[in-house]
Amino acid sequence: MTKVHTPNHADSYYFSSLKYQQDYPSLQDSINADVCIIGGGFSGISSAIELAERGYKVVVLESHKIGWGASGRNGGQIIRGLGQNIEGFRKTIGQHGVDTITQLGLNANQIVIDRINKYKIDCDLTMGYCDLATREKHMKSLEAEVAHLNRYQYPHPIELLDKAELKKQVIGSDAYIGGLIDMGSGHLHPLNLCRGEAQAASSMGVKIFEDSKVEKFTAGETIVIKTAKGEVQAKKLILAGNAYLGDLAPKIAHKVLPAGSYIIATEPLDETVYKKLLPNNHAVCDQKIDLDYFRLSADKRLLFGGLCNYSGRDPKDIAATLTPKMLKAFPELAGIKIDYQWGGMIGIGANRLPQIGRLDKNIYYAQAYSGHGVNITHVAGKILAEAINGESELINHFAKVKHFTFPGGKHLRSPLLAMGMMYHQLLDKF
């Protein structure tokens, strides 16, 4: 049986190729900070960098290792946008809010790229991404996306492809009928990015503590955050645990559903093979409800992900479950060796929009990126830092969006959503 959740990093391709090996101590004392951040993934570390750049004294508390959760386990794709069309929320946030948040999502990748360049983070950044279509309705959706991107003057090259051009430019497979290339999106090594950012944050004076699970916090003018062996007294608090927040803050924890997502990595492929599969090294993702996403690693393995699981139960054998899906796209990979298999939890909100806001006047949170976390977490870090610094426009736009608690409580919400997703997967076949 595949062990998905262990105290240390997942046994993934990312961990095997980790370049940033710095360890951080656990919290053993009582210390003070301007801002304490719970969670050492992209949301927490990005917030820490943004705050440190503004002169704040910051402490980050991570219950496991930096990048242990979804930030270090995901598909490594940086894809434009928020993952959900904001137009349907015009009545709630107004046209200005729609335009502002849309533009923020379309510019999100640039925040990541600028961060990589500024701090010289070695994380295999490669530009080029393609949305794949398997049905005509998916092509119509991509045509609408082109119109949307043009309306907002998206600054990067995009191109809608038919089946022949798709096979020539993007993917050597007959499983797809077309696609949309976006050269403003791409892929990278997420664990190296997250830990490289942590190293940058540490160099600016951010105090990072690993193996420091927060047991509780007490709100007030000074917030007291307690771990097993220490405590932080802070003026402000950011909750950045996302799917792993647990019961620390039930009011927001019940608005995000932890869902499993899984990846396999093949052995390195011969040049003749990988140039046929993905000739221009694009990251790709299809448009199905139960979508597949895949790309090449720097050493030319195929990293194939999917199998979003809402039941709360991990597959007994990730490779045995995902390999048939990989072979539907690339039957020529039959018999290829799978070197790594791993999974993790992503946070999903009921309306699929990221949840960024305040719990109290000095307690902030960001969560529920619904599979678009690599870039949106960095947007969240910027928004939270600006809000703490007194610049509230962006967080106020997000705060107007209503986020509903999942029905069924802690124990029934996953089975209920799993049933709903099965229904939508069935509809997706027609």
C-alpha positions as CSV (number, residue, x, y, z in Angstrom):
1,M,0.0,0.0,0.0
2,T,1.3,3.5,-0.9
3,K,1.9,5.6,2.2
4,V,0.8,9.1,1.2
5,H,1.1,10.9,4.6
6,T,4.3,10.5,6.5
7,P,6.0,12.9,9.0
8,N,8.7,13.8,6.5
9,H,8.5,14.7,2.9
10,A,6.6,12.4,0.5
11,D,8.9,9.8,-1.3
12,S,8.4,11.8,-4.5
13,Y,10.5,12.7,-7.6
14,Y,10.6,16.2,-6.1
15,F,12.2,15.1,-2.8
16,S,14.7,12.9,-4.6
17,S,15.8,15.9,-6.7
18,L,15.7,18.5,-3.9
19,K,18.4,21.2,-4.1
20,Y,17.5,23.2,-1.0
21,Q,18.4,21.0,1.9
22,Q,18.4,23.5,4.7
23,D,16.7,22.3,7.9
24,Y,15.1,24.6,10.4
25,P,14.8,24.1,14.2
26,S,11.6,23.4,16.1
27,L,10.3,26.2,18.4
28,Q,11.6,25.7,21.9
29,D,11.1,29.2,23.5
30,S,8.7,32.1,23.9
31,I,9.3,34.7,21.2
32,N,7.7,37.8,19.8
33,A,6.8,38.8,16.2
34,D,5.0,41.4,14.3
35,V,3.3,38.6,12.3
36,C,3.1,34.9,13.0
37,I,2.3,32.6,10.1
38,I,0.9,29.1,10.6
39,G,1.9,27.0,7.6
40,G,5.2,26.6,5.7
41,G,3.8,26.1,2.2
42,F,3.5,28.6,-0.6
43,S,0.9,30.7,1.1
44,G,2.9,31.0,4.3
45,I,6.3,31.4,2.8
46,S,5.1,33.9,0.1
47,S,3.4,35.9,2.8
48,A,6.6,35.9,4.8
49,I,8.7,37.2,1.9
50,E,6.2,39.9,1.1
51,L,6.1,41.0,4.8
52,A,9.9,40.8,5.2
53,E,10.3,43.0,2.1
54,R,8.1,45.6,3.9
55,G,10.2,45.5,7.1
56,Y,8.1,43.3,9.3
57,K,9.4,40.8,11.9
58,V,8.0,37.5,10.9
59,V,7.8,34.0,12.4
60,V,6.7,30.9,10.4
61,L,5.5,27.8,12.2
62,E,5.3,24.6,10.1
63,S,4.0,21.3,11.7
64,H,6.2,19.1,9.5
65,K,8.8,20.3,7.0
66,I,8.8,23.4,4.7
67,G,6.9,22.4,1.5
68,W,5.6,19.2,3.2
69,G,2.0,19.6,2.0
70,A,0.5,20.4,-1.4
71,S,3.2,23.0,-2.1
72,G,5.8,20.3,-2.4
73,R,3.7,17.5,-4.0
74,N,1.7,19.1,-6.8
75,G,2.0,18.8,-10.6
76,G,4.3,21.8,-10.8
77,Q,2.1,23.6,-13.3
78,I,1.8,27.4,-13.2
79,I,-1.5,28.2,-15.0
80,R,-3.0,31.6,-15.6
81,G,-6.1,32.7,-13.7
82,L,-7.9,31.6,-10.6
83,G,-9.2,28.3,-11.9
84,Q,-12.8,29.7,-11.9
85,N,-14.5,32.4,-13.9
86,I,-15.3,35.3,-11.6
87,E,-17.9,36.7,-13.9
88,G,-20.7,34.9,-12.1
89,F,-20.0,36.9,-8.9
90,R,-20.6,40.3,-10.5
91,K,-23.7,41.0,-8.3
92,T,-21.7,40.4,-5.2
93,I,-18.5,42.2,-5.9
94,G,-19.4,44.6,-8.8
95,Q,-17.8,45.0,-12.2
96,H,-14.8,46.7,-10.8
97,G,-14.2,43.8,-8.4
98,V,-14.6,41.3,-11.3
99,D,-12.1,43.2,-13.4
100,T,-9.6,43.6,-10.6
101,I,-9.7,40.0,-9.5
102,T,-9.6,38.7,-13.1
103,Q,-6.6,40.9,-13.9
104,L,-4.9,39.7,-10.7
105,G,-5.4,36.1,-11.7
106,L,-4.0,36.7,-15.2
107,N,-0.9,38.4,-13.7
108,A,-0.4,35.8,-11.0
109,N,2.2,33.8,-12.9
110,Q,4.4,36.9,-13.2
111,I,4.6,37.2,-9.4
112,V,6.1,33.7,-9.3
113,I,8.5,34.4,-12.2
114,D,9.6,37.7,-10.7
115,R,10.2,35.9,-7.3
116,I,12.3,33.2,-9.0
117,N,14.4,35.8,-10.8
118,K,14.8,38.1,-7.9
119,Y,16.1,35.5,-5.5
120,K,17.8,33.3,-8.2
121,I,15.8,30.2,-7.2
122,D,16.8,27.0,-9.1
123,C,13.5,25.3,-9.8
124,D,13.5,24.3,-13.5
125,L,11.1,27.1,-14.6
126,T,9.9,26.3,-18.2
127,M,7.3,28.4,-20.1
128,G,4.7,26.8,-22.3
129,Y,1.3,25.2,-21.3
130,C,-1.6,23.8,-23.2
131,D,-5.2,23.1,-22.3
132,L,-6.4,19.9,-24.0
133,A,-9.8,19.1,-25.4
134,T,-11.3,15.6,-25.7
135,R,-14.8,16.7,-26.8
136,E,-16.3,19.4,-28.9
137,K,-17.8,21.1,-25.9
138,H,-14.3,21.5,-24.5
139,M,-13.2,23.2,-27.7
140,K,-16.1,25.6,-27.5
141,S,-15.0,26.4,-23.9
142,L,-11.5,27.1,-25.1
143,E,-12.8,29.4,-27.8
144,A,-14.7,31.3,-25.1
145,E,-11.4,31.4,-23.1
146,V,-9.6,33.0,-26.1
147,A,-12.3,35.7,-26.3
148,H,-12.0,36.3,-22.5
149,L,-8.2,36.6,-22.6
150,N,-8.4,39.0,-25.6
151,R,-11.0,41.1,-23.7
152,Y,-8.6,41.5,-20.8
153,Q,-5.6,42.0,-23.1
154,Y,-3.7,39.0,-21.9
155,P,0.0,39.9,-22.7
156,H,1.3,36.5,-23.6
157,P,1.1,34.5,-26.9
158,I,-1.9,32.2,-27.1
159,E,-3.0,29.9,-30.0
160,L,-6.0,27.7,-30.5
161,L,-5.0,24.5,-32.2
162,D,-7.0,21.9,-34.1
163,K,-6.1,18.2,-33.8
164,A,-3.4,18.1,-36.5
165,E,-1.6,21.2,-35.1
166,L,-2.0,20.0,-31.6
167,K,-0.3,16.7,-32.5
168,K,2.5,18.6,-34.4
169,Q,3.2,21.2,-31.7
170,V,2.2,19.9,-28.4
171,I,1.4,16.2,-27.8
172,G,2.0,13.0,-29.8
173,S,-1.3,11.4,-28.9
174,D,-4.6,10.7,-30.7
175,A,-6.6,11.1,-27.5
176,Y,-7.2,14.9,-28.0
177,I,-9.1,16.9,-30.6
178,G,-7.5,20.3,-30.0
179,G,-6.1,22.6,-27.5
180,L,-5.1,26.1,-26.4
181,I,-1.4,27.0,-26.1
182,D,-0.5,29.6,-23.5
183,M,3.1,30.8,-23.4
184,G,2.5,32.8,-20.2
185,S,2.0,29.6,-18.2
186,G,4.3,26.7,-17.8
187,H,5.9,24.4,-15.2
188,L,8.5,24.1,-12.5
189,H,9.9,22.0,-9.6
190,P,7.5,23.1,-6.8
191,L,9.4,21.8,-3.8
192,N,12.6,23.5,-4.9
193,L,10.6,26.7,-5.4
194,C,9.0,26.5,-2.0
195,R,12.2,25.7,-0.2
196,G,14.2,28.2,-2.3
197,E,11.7,30.8,-1.2
198,A,12.1,29.8,2.4
199,Q,15.8,30.2,2.1
200,A,15.3,33.7,0.7
201,A,12.9,34.5,3.5
202,S,15.3,33.2,6.1
203,S,18.1,35.4,4.7
204,M,15.9,38.4,5.2
205,G,15.4,37.6,8.9
206,V,12.2,35.6,8.8
207,K,12.4,33.0,11.7
208,I,11.2,29.6,10.4
209,F,10.4,26.7,12.6
210,E,9.8,23.1,11.4
211,D,8.3,20.3,13.4
212,S,6.4,22.9,15.3
213,K,2.7,22.0,15.2
214,V,0.4,24.7,16.6
215,E,-1.8,23.3,19.3
216,K,-4.0,26.4,19.7
217,F,-4.0,30.2,19.5
218,T,-5.7,32.8,21.7
219,A,-7.0,35.9,20.0
220,G,-6.6,39.4,21.4
221,E,-4.6,42.6,20.8
222,T,-1.6,40.3,21.2
223,I,-2.2,36.9,19.8
224,V,-0.6,34.0,21.6
225,I,0.2,30.9,19.4
226,K,1.2,27.8,21.3
227,T,3.2,24.7,20.2
228,A,4.2,21.7,22.3
229,K,7.4,23.4,23.5
230,G,7.1,27.1,22.8
231,E,4.9,30.0,22.0
232,V,4.8,33.1,19.8
233,Q,3.3,36.4,20.8
234,A,2.3,38.4,17.7
235,K,0.4,41.5,16.7
236,K,-1.0,39.8,13.6
237,L,-1.6,36.1,12.6
238,I,-1.9,34.5,9.2
239,L,-3.6,31.1,8.9
240,A,-2.0,29.4,5.9
241,G,-2.6,25.7,6.6
242,N,-5.1,25.3,3.8
243,A,-6.2,21.6,3.5
244,Y,-4.0,20.8,6.6
245,L,-5.4,23.5,8.9
246,G,-7.4,20.9,10.9
247,D,-9.5,22.2,13.8
248,L,-7.4,25.2,14.6
249,A,-10.0,27.6,13.1
250,P,-13.3,25.6,12.6
251,K,-15.1,28.7,11.1
252,I,-12.9,28.5,8.0
253,A,-11.8,24.9,8.2
254,H,-15.3,23.8,7.4
255,K,-15.4,25.9,4.2
256,V,-12.5,23.9,2.6
257,L,-12.6,20.3,1.6
258,P,-9.3,18.3,1.7
259,A,-9.3,16.3,-1.6
260,G,-6.6,13.8,-2.6
261,S,-4.6,14.3,-5.8
262,Y,-1.9,11.8,-7.0
263,I,1.1,11.6,-9.4
264,I,3.4,9.0,-10.9
265,A,6.8,9.6,-12.4
266,T,8.3,7.3,-15.0
267,E,11.9,6.4,-15.4
268,P,13.8,9.0,-17.6
269,L,12.7,8.6,-21.2
270,D,14.9,8.3,-24.3
271,E,15.1,11.4,-26.4
272,T,13.2,9.7,-29.3
273,V,10.3,8.9,-26.9
274,Y,10.0,12.2,-25.0
275,K,10.3,14.3,-28.2
276,K,7.3,12.3,-29.6
277,L,5.2,12.6,-26.5
278,L,5.7,16.3,-25.7
279,P,7.9,17.7,-28.5
280,N,8.1,21.3,-27.2
281,N,8.1,20.5,-23.5
282,H,4.7,22.0,-22.7
283,A,2.8,21.2,-19.5
284,V,-0.7,20.0,-20.4
285,C,-4.0,19.5,-18.7
286,D,-7.3,18.2,-20.1
287,Q,-10.7,19.7,-19.5
288,K,-12.6,16.7,-18.0
289,I,-14.2,16.9,-14.6
290,D,-11.8,14.2,-13.4
291,L,-8.9,15.8,-15.3
292,D,-5.4,14.5,-16.1
293,Y,-2.4,16.7,-16.0
294,F,1.2,15.9,-17.1
295,R,4.5,17.2,-18.2
296,L,8.2,16.3,-18.5
297,S,10.6,16.8,-15.6
298,A,14.0,18.4,-16.1
299,D,15.5,14.9,-16.5
300,K,12.8,13.9,-18.9
301,R,10.6,11.7,-16.9
302,L,6.8,11.9,-17.6
303,L,5.1,13.2,-14.5
304,F,1.4,12.1,-14.8
305,G,-1.2,13.3,-12.3
306,G,-4.9,13.2,-11.8
307,L,-7.3,11.0,-9.9
308,C,-8.8,13.7,-7.7
309,N,-10.3,11.9,-4.8
310,Y,-13.1,13.4,-2.7
311,S,-13.8,10.3,-0.6
312,G,-11.0,10.8,2.0
313,R,-9.4,7.4,1.1
314,D,-6.1,7.1,-0.7
315,P,-5.7,4.5,-3.4
316,K,-4.0,1.3,-2.2
317,D,-1.6,1.5,-5.2
318,I,-1.3,4.9,-6.9
319,A,0.8,3.6,-9.8
320,A,-1.7,0.7,-10.5
321,T,-4.5,3.2,-10.5
322,L,-2.9,6.0,-12.6
323,T,-0.9,4.0,-15.1
324,P,-4.0,2.9,-17.2
325,K,-5.0,6.6,-17.5
326,M,-1.4,7.4,-18.7
327,L,-1.6,4.6,-21.2
328,K,-4.8,6.0,-22.7
329,A,-2.9,9.1,-23.7
330,F,0.4,7.3,-24.5
331,P,-0.1,3.6,-25.2
332,E,3.5,3.3,-26.4
333,L,4.6,3.7,-22.7
334,A,3.2,0.2,-21.9
335,G,5.8,-1.6,-19.8
336,I,7.6,1.6,-18.8
337,K,9.0,1.6,-15.2
338,I,7.3,3.8,-12.7
339,D,10.0,5.2,-10.4
340,Y,7.9,7.3,-8.0
341,Q,4.3,7.5,-6.9
342,W,2.9,10.0,-4.4
343,G,-0.1,12.1,-3.4
344,G,-1.3,14.8,-1.2
345,M,-4.3,17.0,-0.2
346,I,-5.5,20.0,-2.1
347,G,-8.0,22.4,-0.5
348,I,-11.3,22.9,-2.5
349,G,-14.0,25.5,-1.8
350,A,-17.6,25.0,-2.6
351,N,-17.6,27.8,-5.3
352,R,-14.0,27.0,-6.4
353,L,-12.8,30.5,-5.7
354,P,-9.8,31.1,-3.4
355,Q,-10.8,32.1,0.1
356,I,-8.7,35.1,1.2
357,G,-9.9,37.3,4.1
358,R,-10.0,38.2,7.8
359,L,-11.2,36.1,10.8
360,D,-10.7,39.1,13.1
361,K,-9.2,42.5,12.8
362,N,-5.7,41.1,13.2
363,I,-6.2,37.5,12.0
364,Y,-6.0,36.7,8.3
365,Y,-6.3,33.6,6.2
366,A,-5.9,32.2,2.7
367,Q,-7.0,28.8,1.5
368,A,-9.0,26.7,-1.0
369,Y,-7.0,27.2,-4.2
370,S,-8.8,24.2,-5.9
371,G,-5.8,22.9,-7.8
372,H,-4.4,26.3,-8.9
373,G,-2.3,26.9,-5.9
374,V,1.2,27.4,-7.3
375,N,0.4,30.9,-8.6
376,I,-2.7,31.9,-6.5
377,T,-0.8,31.3,-3.2
378,H,1.7,33.9,-4.3
379,V,-1.2,36.3,-5.1
380,A,-2.5,35.5,-1.6
381,G,0.8,36.3,0.0
382,K,0.8,39.7,-1.7
383,I,-2.8,40.5,-0.7
384,L,-2.3,39.5,2.9
385,A,0.9,41.5,3.2
386,E,-0.7,44.5,1.7
387,A,-3.7,44.2,4.0
388,I,-1.4,44.0,7.1
389,N,0.4,47.0,5.8
390,G,-2.8,49.0,5.6
391,E,-3.6,48.5,1.9
392,S,-7.1,46.8,1.9
393,E,-8.5,47.1,-1.6
394,L,-7.7,43.6,-2.8
395,I,-8.6,41.8,0.4
396,N,-11.9,43.7,0.5
397,H,-12.8,42.5,-3.0
398,F,-12.2,38.8,-2.0
399,A,-14.0,39.3,1.4
400,K,-17.2,40.2,-0.4
401,V,-17.4,36.7,-2.0
402,K,-19.6,34.3,0.0
403,H,-18.0,31.0,0.8
404,F,-20.4,28.3,2.1
405,T,-19.7,25.5,4.6
406,F,-19.7,22.1,3.1
407,P,-22.9,20.1,4.1
408,G,-22.6,17.0,6.1
409,G,-20.2,18.1,8.8
410,K,-16.7,16.8,9.3
411,H,-17.5,13.2,8.6
412,L,-20.1,13.3,5.8
413,R,-18.9,16.2,3.7
414,S,-16.4,14.1,1.7
415,P,-18.8,11.2,0.9
416,L,-21.5,13.7,-0.1
417,L,-19.1,15.6,-2.4
418,A,-17.8,12.3,-3.9
419,M,-21.3,11.4,-4.8
420,G,-21.9,14.8,-6.4
421,M,-18.6,14.6,-8.4
422,M,-19.6,11.1,-9.7
423,Y,-22.8,12.6,-11.1
424,H,-20.8,15.4,-12.8
425,Q,-18.3,13.0,-14.2
426,L,-21.1,11.0,-15.7
427,L,-22.5,14.2,-17.3
428,D,-19.1,15.0,-18.6
429,K,-19.2,11.9,-20.8
430,F,-22.1,13.4,-22.9
